[in-house]
Amino acid sequence: NAGVTQTPKFRILKIGQSMTLQCTQDMNHNYMYWYRQDPGMGLKLIYYSVGAGITDKGEVPNGYNVSRSTTEDFPLRLELAAPSQTSVYFCASSYSVQNTEAFFGQGTRLTVV
Amino acid sequence: GENVEQHPSTLSVQEGDSAVIKCTYSDSASNYFPWYKQELGKRPQLIIDIRSNVGEKKDQRIAVTLNKTAKHFSLHITETQPEDSAVYFCAAWPPRIKAAGNKLTFGGGTRVLVKP
């Protein structure tokens, strides 16, 4: 099993550009999450999904959008990139919220200049 | 929504000594408390978790204790080794994400350095 796979690993964007961070999992997990981790800080939830076709905002959703057309894929879209979106982005998946491990992807380091 | 505070933010210990990280939470509905370890430049990984109906759980050199009345829980690492050097995150989660105000966030993290 590959687990949770994120692409790309690194990206530099110019202010105002857009991009999609890809995330796919092969564990048939219903729950998927996008977190951002700013330097020296904890993880903050951007968006989450409890199944295909269902998404909801997390704590810091502004400037981002998501979709969940299949169980496996959960892409994160950045529109009009801003320097405040410079961060490391982690996608994760789990069987449920509780009592099961959330598996993380390797992360995408995004710099907006 | 839940608010989780984690202390200390950094912890330096001598190899072989014990390390203790403490977290407090605000929402009494929280009933699942996982701990994640993140090595430098890598992804977070679950190391141990505990549910609210259990007061303590051990797994080899790591243990977690929970005091629901006081709303705090702690991670204990005994006989620390250099490979224990990492950032550790706690979390306090309710049964459903909505109940957490859609936050489902982690504590601020503790950077542990084990000196050989």
Interface residues (C-beta under 8 A of the other chain):
Chain A: Y33 G40 M41 G42 L43 K44 L45 Y48 V50 D56 K57 G58 E59 F90 V97 Q98 N99 E101 A102 F104 G105 Q106 G107
Chain B: G1 Q6 N31 Y32 P34 K42 R43 P44 Q45 L46 D49 R51 F89 W93 P94 P95 R96 I97 K98 G101 N102 K103 L104 T105 F106 G107 G108 G109
